[in-house]
Amino acid sequence: MWTTTSQLSAVLDLSGRPIDLFDQGRGQVTVLIFIRSDCPISNRYAPEVQRVADRFATQGVRFWLVYVDPDENPQAVERHLAEYGYSLPAARDTEHQLVALTGARVTPEAAVYNSVGSMVYCGRIDNRYEGFNRRRSAPTKRDLEDALEAVLAGRDPEVKRRRAVGCYIADLK
């Protein structure tokens, strides 16, 4: 059931080469975090995304940052990774092939794939943002962590999709 990205020629590593984000992770849980470097909500989530990735890395979960702005060059991505303290691998979805595959609509948004390659969750990281102008001081629900805990326990997450709040992923020209 593995969804392979090897045929998705516009999913690129930071050297500009096509990359299969699932190739080395077969049999592992994989998380794609869709982001933009110019999205203030994505940027505010950087510490939380890194914290969740660090927590679940010890359990074999692979995380990828997926940059969705096709005009963002690799050097800008590398600067963004350094500026926000990310130690996660990054890819560029220059033609929104992963966006289409997952149905992601905004940044930040997470897509979780189980160990057999099925997408089991797509949506918000947590409920810190209820809307653009409505932000909690701390989340009361941690949807991404809940999904990962369920998958690692051999269950499907209770919720498959959860609306995320963030910067819209613009259609390509």
C-alpha positions, 0 to 999 in steps of 0.5 A: 500500500506504500504511496511512493513519491519516486514518480513525483518528479517535482518533489526535490531535495535541496540539491534539486534532485528528485527524492522519494520521501518514503524510500528509506522509510518503508516499514516506518511511520512517516510524517510530512509537515507542509510549511512556507518560510513566509507564513507567520503561523508556520514559523510560530510552530517551528519549536513545536514541530521540532519538539514533536519530531524529537519526541517521536524520533526515538520510536522510529518516526521519520519527519520531513518538512515539505516546502510548498512555495515553488519559487523558494530556492534551496538557499532560502530553505536552508536559511529558514531551517537554520533561522528556526532551529530545524534539524529535520530533512527538507524537500521542495514540492515545486508542483504541489504533487504532495499537496495533491496526494495528501489534500493539504490546504494550509501551512502548517499542516501534517500528514501521517503515513503508517508503517504500511504506507497508508495516510492515516491523518492529515490536519492541524498539529494542535488546536493552538489556533482557532482562527487567524485572530484567535490564538490560545496561549497553549493548546488543549488538544495535540492532534498530531501527537494523538495520531502518532500515539495511536499509529505506534500502538497499532491503531488508526487515529480516532480522527482522520482529518482535522482542519488546520489554520494557517497560510493557504497553499496557493494554486500554481500558476 
